[in-house]
Amino acid sequence: MDLNQVINRKNTNSKKYDFAKENGMPEGLIPFWIADMDFPVAPAITEALMERVKHGIYGYSDTKESYFDAVSQWFTKQFHWTPKSEWLVKTPGIVPAINIGIQALTKEGDAVLVNRPVYYPFLEGINNNKRRLINSPLIKKDNHYEINFADMEQKIIDNDVKLAIICTPHNPVGRIWTRDELQTYLDICVKHNVKIIADEIHADFNLPGYHHTTFGSLGEKAENNAIICTAPSKTFNIAGLQISNIWIANKEIREKFLAIEATFGYCEVNIMGIIACEAAYRHGEEWLIKVKEYISDNRNYTEAFLAKYLPKMKLTKAEGLYLLWIDCNAYGLSPKALEQKIVNEAHLWMDMGDMFGEEGNGYFRMNIACPRVTLEQGLKQLYEAFKE
Ligand SMILES: Cc1ncc(COP(=O)(O)O)c(C=O)c1O
């Protein structure tokens, strides 16, 4: 496996590479925005898919015990938490699961709490479902972010919050919340009868020295009050195969979730997603270790580059993810002007910080899960546009 190899993704229906015009972007930008990787998947995934393709019939499909065993063994080994098979609800993605969860756990007009800046589909899910968005902003200290628990609890009380959505690890700021932080979050929510959706899609991307605590491992109180959203899609670069594993231990919550899901008439998952997920969790660990090392090197490279050539761009200290959160406020540009400079002068496509809430103004998010030459070229273009 050569992660340095550049694979042409153009004309593959890739949202990252083939849809600039549709997204109002000029052609020719190097894309560092959407969160998928430019690396080929673990060979075991491709082999399993090819075997299945050879069969030639792709009818309605579902999973058997071996699928559950593969997924639960992964969680046991990586996160010391063993979910039960009856808790599992499979969906074609975590974003749909969050939207279903919002509908299952709240009604129109109810208050739902998030900690901005945060993955923008949380905000869209709350707004699209006509719930009230309550924001308890993260606070930045010593170049890393923390949850403001006092503010969060007060907002829960003041607004009669019914549901809180936590991004754990946190996209875009790159925190891997500690067990203590998650416990405090849980205790506050349970004290005020607030249900929780924990989005753990980035669980497997920890930088050396950090380890993700899965919400379920906090024990019965967490299991009983949370919908825990997990997926192999980020970890193994199979987002296009549309499968995620949602764990709902509380029977009442699970039934409500399934009842909302049923209103969409949605019932089966994609056969290729099933095959890829099982192969990934059974045989993908070695591949993942190499990819994480490569990403960690890419991060170190970027940090050194920015410190040397663009010292006004401040890389937020991260603990995980393959997404960097870069502060450009020292340039004094409005969010629009910053974007225009990145697009029209650096010829790069980033996710701009204000998409994650106004707390992200002046930042951009950069996906570094790409071969080093792509990253080098991107940083060179950034330098040409921003050098002083
Ligand atoms: C925090 C988070 N949740 C969910 C998703 C996407 O989930 P899905 O593709 O399974 O709907 C992403 C993708 O970037 C993400 O960063």
The ligand as a MOL file (V3000), in Angstrom:
LIG
                    3D

  0  0  0     0  0            999 V3000
M  V30 BEGIN CTAB
M  V30 COUNTS 16 16 0 0 0
M  V30 BEGIN ATOM
M  V30 1 C -19.2620 14.5890 12.7680 0
M  V30 2 C -19.7750 13.9640 11.5100 0
M  V30 3 N -20.9280 13.2970 11.5260 0
M  V30 4 C -21.4340 12.7280 10.4200 0
M  V30 5 C -20.7770 12.8230 9.2020 0
M  V30 6 C -21.3510 12.2220 7.9760 0
M  V30 7 O -22.1440 11.1490 8.2620 0
M  V30 8 P -22.8370 10.2540 7.1600 0
M  V30 9 O -22.0580 10.3750 5.8890 0
M  V30 10 O -22.7550 8.8790 7.7540 0
M  V30 11 O -24.2310 10.7340 7.0610 0
M  V30 12 C -19.5670 13.5170 9.1360 0
M  V30 13 C -18.8780 13.6820 7.8560 0
M  V30 14 O -17.9890 14.4650 7.6990 0
M  V30 15 C -19.0570 14.1050 10.3170 0
M  V30 16 O -17.9060 14.7790 10.3240 0
M  V30 END ATOM
M  V30 BEGIN BOND
M  V30 1 1 1 2
M  V30 2 1 2 3
M  V30 3 2 2 15
M  V30 4 2 3 4
M  V30 5 1 4 5
M  V30 6 1 5 6
M  V30 7 2 5 12
M  V30 8 1 6 7
M  V30 9 1 7 8
M  V30 10 2 8 9
M  V30 11 1 8 10
M  V30 12 1 8 11
M  V30 13 1 12 13
M  V30 14 1 12 15
M  V30 15 2 13 14
M  V30 16 1 15 16
M  V30 END BOND
M  V30 END CTAB
M  END
